[in-house]
Amino acid sequence: MIVSAGYRAKLRFRQYLQKVQPMPTPLATQMLRYTEQADALPDPAAVLNSLDEITWSLARMHVLGGGLLPLKFGTTESFSVGKTVFLHKSVPKEWWEERVELSKQSPAPADIAARLAMAPFTFSDLMKSLEPIGIDRWAMELNLKYGIRDSFGCPIGGRWIFAYWSPKLTHLEASEKSLLYLGAAFATKRLQQLSPPFADRLGNGAFLTPRELAVLRALSLGRRAADIGRDLALGEETVRSHIKKAQTKLGVRTPIHAVAQAVRLRLIP
């Protein structure tokens, strides 16, 4: 049999890699196999179950599921199981129902982090950094009530949050976090392909106009209405009108809340 020069080069390269790199872990091997098969999985249940079989057996992390974040921060109307939210069978149904109700009072810290975080995070680490008090502790208390001791959240593209959960505190290595995030990304991609369009995610509010965004951006820099009017060549009352309209569209009550909401939604830097 004639062996091509290209094949011999590939063989030498593989032999070199085996010398300088350790053999892949079982988790790495299985996760890479999952990424190759994810696009062929027929439905959301298969997407989550196939991933859970890997993560639970090799990392002691159950799949929690994936959810499409609402366009309007702080709202829950667009949460619909099977359309914008996909939960693994290991998650208690009552947990999700209670979480939605409590989210109407105050967004969970993990939901806020999902919009702003640049990297995945464990719930325990998030709680340590935030040190929540009062009403902000409800998410931690709810999780403990249903035996969810820790979780690992993976923000995907600023649109989705995919998460795993564990009945114990997690101590994930950096390589494990990377592999779990890889699985989350491919699972979310497939869930996005399988999920039907859901118009309710758009909410009732209209988009902010360029002038309204400019006014909010100036407010975020500490400018007063008179100063903003002078900078934008607008009357002071026109500036106040833009602020009021922005508040209505964002569903908030005060200019400060409007600025915070616009930042969370990444409408202004």
C-alpha positions as CSV (number, residue, x, y, z in Angstrom):
1,M,0.0,0.0,0.0
2,I,1.4,3.4,-0.9
3,V,1.2,5.9,2.0
4,S,1.0,9.6,0.9
5,A,3.4,12.2,2.3
6,G,0.4,14.1,3.7
7,Y,-0.8,11.1,5.7
8,R,2.7,10.5,7.1
9,A,2.8,14.2,8.1
10,K,-0.5,13.9,9.9
11,L,0.7,10.7,11.7
12,R,3.9,12.4,12.8
13,F,1.9,15.4,14.1
14,R,-0.5,13.1,16.1
15,Q,2.5,11.3,17.6
16,Y,4.0,14.7,18.5
17,L,0.8,15.8,20.2
18,Q,0.6,12.6,22.2
19,K,4.1,13.4,23.6
20,V,3.5,17.1,24.5
21,Q,-0.2,16.9,25.5
22,P,-1.9,14.6,28.0
23,M,-4.6,12.2,26.7
24,P,-8.0,13.8,26.7
25,T,-10.2,13.1,29.7
26,P,-13.4,11.1,29.4
27,L,-15.4,14.3,29.8
28,A,-13.5,16.0,27.0
29,T,-13.9,12.9,24.7
30,Q,-17.7,12.6,25.4
31,M,-18.3,16.4,25.1
32,L,-16.6,16.6,21.8
33,R,-18.7,13.7,20.6
34,Y,-21.8,15.5,21.8
35,T,-20.9,18.6,19.8
36,E,-20.7,16.4,16.6
37,Q,-24.1,14.9,17.3
38,A,-26.1,17.8,18.7
39,D,-27.4,19.2,15.4
40,A,-29.0,15.8,14.6
41,L,-30.9,15.5,17.9
42,P,-34.6,15.4,17.1
43,D,-36.2,17.4,20.0
44,P,-35.4,19.5,23.0
45,A,-35.7,16.6,25.4
46,A,-33.1,14.6,23.5
47,V,-30.8,17.7,23.5
48,L,-31.0,18.0,27.3
49,N,-31.0,14.2,28.1
50,S,-28.0,13.4,25.9
51,L,-26.0,16.2,27.5
52,D,-27.1,15.2,31.0
53,E,-26.0,11.6,30.6
54,I,-22.5,13.0,30.0
55,T,-22.3,15.7,32.6
56,W,-23.9,13.8,35.5
57,S,-21.8,10.7,35.1
58,L,-18.5,12.5,34.5
59,A,-18.8,15.9,36.3
60,R,-21.7,15.2,38.8
61,M,-23.6,18.1,37.3
62,H,-27.2,17.7,36.1
63,V,-28.5,19.7,33.2
64,L,-30.9,22.3,34.4
65,G,-31.9,23.7,31.0
66,G,-31.8,26.7,28.7
67,G,-33.9,29.8,28.5
68,L,-34.3,32.7,26.0
69,L,-33.9,36.0,28.0
70,P,-36.8,38.4,27.7
71,L,-36.1,41.5,25.6
72,K,-37.5,43.6,28.4
73,F,-35.5,43.2,31.5
74,G,-37.4,42.3,34.7
75,T,-40.4,40.8,32.9
76,T,-41.6,37.2,32.9
77,E,-44.4,37.3,30.3
78,S,-42.1,35.7,27.6
79,F,-41.2,32.7,29.7
80,S,-43.0,29.7,28.2
81,V,-41.9,26.2,28.9
82,G,-41.4,24.4,25.6
83,K,-41.1,27.7,23.6
84,T,-38.6,30.0,25.3
85,V,-37.7,27.8,28.3
86,F,-36.5,24.2,28.1
87,L,-36.1,22.3,31.4
88,H,-34.5,19.0,32.0
89,K,-36.6,16.3,33.6
90,S,-34.4,16.3,36.7
91,V,-35.6,19.8,37.6
92,P,-38.6,19.9,40.0
93,K,-41.6,21.5,38.2
94,E,-42.6,23.4,41.4
95,W,-39.1,25.1,41.5
96,W,-39.6,26.7,38.1
97,E,-43.2,27.9,38.9
98,E,-42.1,29.5,42.2
99,R,-39.1,31.1,40.5
100,V,-41.3,32.8,37.9
101,E,-43.6,34.2,40.5
102,L,-40.7,35.5,42.7
103,S,-39.0,37.0,39.6
104,K,-42.0,39.3,39.2
105,Q,-41.0,40.9,42.5
106,S,-37.3,41.1,42.0
107,P,-35.0,39.7,39.2
108,A,-32.7,36.9,40.4
109,P,-29.0,37.8,40.6
110,A,-28.2,35.0,38.1
111,D,-30.6,36.5,35.6
112,I,-28.8,39.9,35.9
113,A,-25.4,38.2,35.5
114,A,-26.6,36.3,32.5
115,R,-27.0,39.6,30.6
116,L,-23.8,41.2,31.7
117,A,-21.3,38.4,32.4
118,M,-18.5,37.8,30.0
119,A,-17.9,34.2,31.2
120,P,-19.8,31.4,32.9
121,F,-20.2,31.4,36.6
122,T,-21.2,29.2,39.5
123,F,-24.1,30.3,41.7
124,S,-22.1,29.9,44.9
125,D,-19.3,32.2,43.6
126,L,-21.9,34.7,42.4
127,M,-23.5,34.8,45.9
128,K,-20.1,35.3,47.5
129,S,-19.2,38.2,45.3
130,L,-22.6,39.9,45.6
131,E,-23.3,39.2,49.3
132,P,-27.1,39.7,48.7
133,I,-29.3,40.9,51.5
134,G,-33.1,41.1,52.0
135,I,-35.2,40.3,49.0
136,D,-32.1,39.6,46.8
137,R,-31.6,36.3,48.8
138,W,-34.8,34.7,47.5
139,A,-33.1,32.8,44.7
140,M,-30.6,31.1,47.0
141,E,-33.4,30.2,49.5
142,L,-35.6,28.8,46.7
143,N,-32.8,26.7,45.3
144,L,-32.0,25.2,48.8
145,K,-35.7,24.4,49.2
146,Y,-35.6,22.2,46.2
147,G,-32.2,20.6,46.8
148,I,-30.3,22.7,44.2
149,R,-27.1,23.4,46.2
150,D,-25.2,25.0,43.4
151,S,-25.4,25.7,39.7
152,F,-23.2,26.6,36.8
153,G,-24.6,29.3,34.5
154,C,-23.5,29.8,30.9
155,P,-24.5,33.1,29.2
156,I,-24.8,32.5,25.5
157,G,-24.6,35.4,23.1
158,G,-26.4,37.8,25.4
159,R,-29.7,36.1,24.4
160,W,-29.7,32.8,26.2
161,I,-28.8,31.4,29.6
162,F,-28.0,27.7,29.9
163,A,-27.4,26.1,33.2
164,Y,-26.4,23.0,35.1
165,W,-27.2,22.2,38.7
166,S,-25.8,20.1,41.5
167,P,-27.2,18.8,44.8
168,K,-23.7,19.7,46.3
169,L,-21.4,22.7,46.2
170,T,-19.3,22.5,43.0
171,H,-15.6,22.6,42.8
172,L,-15.1,22.6,39.0
173,E,-11.6,22.8,37.5
174,A,-11.0,25.3,34.7
175,S,-11.0,22.6,32.1
176,E,-14.3,21.2,33.4
177,K,-15.9,24.7,33.2
178,S,-14.6,25.1,29.6
179,L,-16.1,21.7,28.6
180,L,-19.4,22.4,30.3
181,Y,-19.6,25.7,28.5
182,L,-18.9,24.0,25.2
183,G,-21.7,21.6,25.7
184,A,-24.0,24.4,26.8
185,A,-23.2,26.4,23.6
186,F,-24.0,23.5,21.3
187,A,-27.1,22.5,23.2
188,T,-28.4,26.1,23.0
189,K,-27.7,26.3,19.3
190,R,-29.8,23.2,18.8
191,L,-32.6,24.5,21.1
192,Q,-32.6,27.7,19.1
193,Q,-33.1,25.7,15.9
194,L,-35.9,23.6,17.4
195,S,-37.8,26.4,19.2
196,P,-40.7,28.0,17.3
197,P,-41.0,31.8,16.8
198,F,-42.6,33.4,19.9
199,A,-44.0,36.9,19.3
200,D,-44.8,37.4,23.0
201,R,-41.0,37.8,23.7
202,L,-41.2,41.2,22.0
203,G,-43.4,42.6,24.8
204,N,-45.7,45.6,24.3
205,G,-43.1,48.4,24.5
206,A,-41.9,50.2,21.4
207,F,-38.2,50.6,20.5
208,L,-36.5,53.8,21.8
209,T,-35.8,56.5,19.2
210,P,-32.2,57.7,18.6
211,R,-33.1,61.0,20.4
212,E,-34.5,59.2,23.4
213,L,-31.3,57.0,23.6
214,A,-29.2,60.2,23.3
215,V,-31.0,61.7,26.2
216,L,-30.6,58.6,28.4
217,R,-26.9,58.4,27.5
218,A,-26.5,62.0,28.7
219,L,-28.4,61.3,31.9
220,S,-26.1,58.3,32.6
221,L,-23.2,60.8,32.6
222,G,-24.8,62.9,35.2
223,R,-26.1,65.7,33.0
224,R,-29.1,67.7,33.9
225,A,-32.1,68.3,31.6
226,A,-31.0,71.9,30.9
227,D,-27.4,70.8,30.1
228,I,-28.7,68.0,27.8
229,G,-31.0,70.4,26.0
230,R,-28.1,72.8,25.3
231,D,-25.8,69.9,24.2
232,L,-28.4,68.4,21.8
233,A,-29.9,71.7,20.7
234,L,-33.3,70.9,22.3
235,G,-35.6,72.7,24.6
236,E,-35.6,71.6,28.2
237,E,-39.2,70.6,28.1
238,T,-38.5,68.5,24.9
239,V,-35.7,66.8,26.9
240,R,-38.1,66.0,29.7
241,S,-40.7,64.7,27.2
242,H,-38.1,62.3,25.7
243,I,-37.3,61.1,29.2
244,K,-40.9,60.4,30.0
245,K,-41.5,58.6,26.7
246,A,-38.4,56.4,27.4
247,Q,-39.7,55.6,30.9
248,T,-43.0,54.5,29.5
249,K,-41.4,52.3,26.8
250,L,-39.1,50.7,29.3
251,G,-41.8,50.2,31.9
252,V,-40.1,52.1,34.6
253,R,-41.1,54.9,37.0
254,T,-38.1,57.2,37.3
255,P,-35.3,58.6,35.1
256,I,-32.7,56.7,37.2
257,H,-34.5,53.5,36.6
258,A,-34.8,54.2,32.9
259,V,-31.0,54.7,32.7
260,A,-30.3,51.5,34.6
261,Q,-32.8,49.5,32.4
262,A,-31.2,50.9,29.2
263,V,-27.8,49.8,30.4
264,R,-29.0,46.3,31.4
265,L,-30.6,45.9,27.9
266,R,-27.4,47.2,26.4
267,L,-29.2,50.0,24.6
268,I,-26.6,52.6,25.9
269,P,-23.0,52.0,26.9
